[in-house]
Amino acid sequence: MRSKTLAKLLLVLAGLLVLTVPAASAAETLVLSCTQCDELIVTGKDLPANSRVRVGVVDVKTGQATTDQFYVQTDANGAFVKKVRMDLGRHPTLESTVWKEDSNNVLVVAAHSRFTAPCKPEDTLAFTGSNSPLLLGLGLMLLAAGGLLVRGSRRAYHPAH
């Protein structure tokens, strides 16, 4: 009885493994990067070789397109690199999409947040808040001092009978 259950389990696991193989072979890549505050670098890899693909870039914060969609020719390896002029201070979070030229089938969607970009968004406010670690340390120190005082007062109290 146990061997039949084990055999069924192994058969199901093998079926799941077979289903994941085609998904692993379609590993298109789309990367957004920047080296300057006014230039976005769109890099695509493992796309259809020697074909034209359509690229769109959208600001995630507003949902608006930052540029008109543009076409790029991939090389024999299915790769492309395109530099786009864009104020990255105004558009700190971007999403890009690649479509096949002859259809509306989406090939790749890439979301890119620039945490370590060389430029900061223009609408960022200056830091005017408190220093949280300092306040946390002060609070913990006062809590420990209070605990010591309570502990010390309980030991010193000896009621007379």
N, C-alpha and C positions, 0 to 999 in steps of 0.2 A: 504494500500500500504506500509506503514511504517513497519507494523508488518511482512510482508513477507520479506522485506529487512533485518530486524533485525534477523528473523529466519534463513535466509540463512547465515548471518554473524556468528551467534552462531554455526551453523552446520559446517562451515568451521573451526572455532576455535576448536571445539571438535575433528574434524578430525586431525588437526595438533597436538593436545595434544595426541591423540592415537598413532600417528606416532613417537613421542618422547619417549614413554615409553620403547620400546625395546632397544633403544640406551642408556638409563639411566641404564638398568640392566647390560650391559656389561662394567663394569668400572674397567678394568684391570689397575694396577698401576705398574710403574717401576721408581725407584728412585736411583740416583747415589749420593754417598756421600763419604767423606774422613775424617779421623782423623789424618792421617800422610801423609807426602809428597810422600811416596812410596807405598801407598796402596789405591786402589779404592774399595769401598763397593757397590755392586750391590744388590738391594733389590727389589723383585717382590711380588705382592699381587694380589689376586682375579684372578689368572690364573687357567687353568684346574687342578683339584685336582689329586694328585698321578700320575703325568705324567712327562716325560722328555721334557724339552724345551731347545732350542738352543739360546745362547746369543752371540751377537757381539757388540764390542765397537770400535768406529771410532773417530779419531781426526777430529773435524770440520774444523780446520784451514787448514790441509793438505789433508783431505779426505781419508787418509790411515788408515787401521785397526791398532789399537795399540796392540792388542793381537790376537792370533788365536781364532776363535769362539769356545765356550765351551758349554758342556751340563750340565744342572742342573736338579736335581729331585725336584719336588714340593711336599709339604707335603699335608695332608688331607684337609687343608684349601686353597690350591692353592698358597702357599707362599714359597719363598726361599730367602736365604741370601748367597752371594758368595763374598769372598774377593779375589781381583786380585792384584798381584804385578805390579806396574806401576809407572814410574817417572811422577808425576803430575806437576812438574815444566816444563817439556818438552811438556806436553799435558794439557793445562789449560782449554780447551773447548772440551767436549766430547759429543757424541751422542751414545745411546745404543738402540739395537733392540732385541726383543724376538720373536722367531718363534716356531711353533709347530714342534715337532720332525718328524712327518710323512709327513709334507707338507711344502711348502714354503709360507704358509699364515702367514703374519705378525700379531702378537697379539698386541704388544705394541711398540711404538717408544717414547723414552724419550730424550729430549735435556737437557743438564745440563751445565750451565756455573758457574765456581767457582769464584764468586766475593769475597767471604769471606773465601776462603780456607787458611789454615795455611802456604802455601808456594806460592812463587811468580814464574812466568815464568822466565826462564834463559835469554831469549832474550829481557827483558824489559830494556829500557834505564833509566838512572838516570834523575831526574827532574832537568833541567837546564833552564827552562823558567822563565818568569816574574810572579809576584804575581798579578793576574788579579783583585781581589777585591780591593787591594790597589790602583792600577791605576784607577779603576772605581771611587773610592771615591775621588781621586785627581781631576779627570776630572769633576765630578759633582760639587766639591767645586769651581773650576775655572770657570765653567759655571755660577754658582750662583753669584760669585763675578763680573763677566762681566755684568750680568743682572742688578745687583745693580748699577754698574757704569753708565750704559746706562740710567737707570731710573733716577738716580741722576742728570745726565748732562741735561736731558730734562726739569727737573723742574727748574734748575738754569738759563736757557736761557730765557731772556726777551728782545725781540727786541724793539727798540725805533721807533716810527712812526714819 
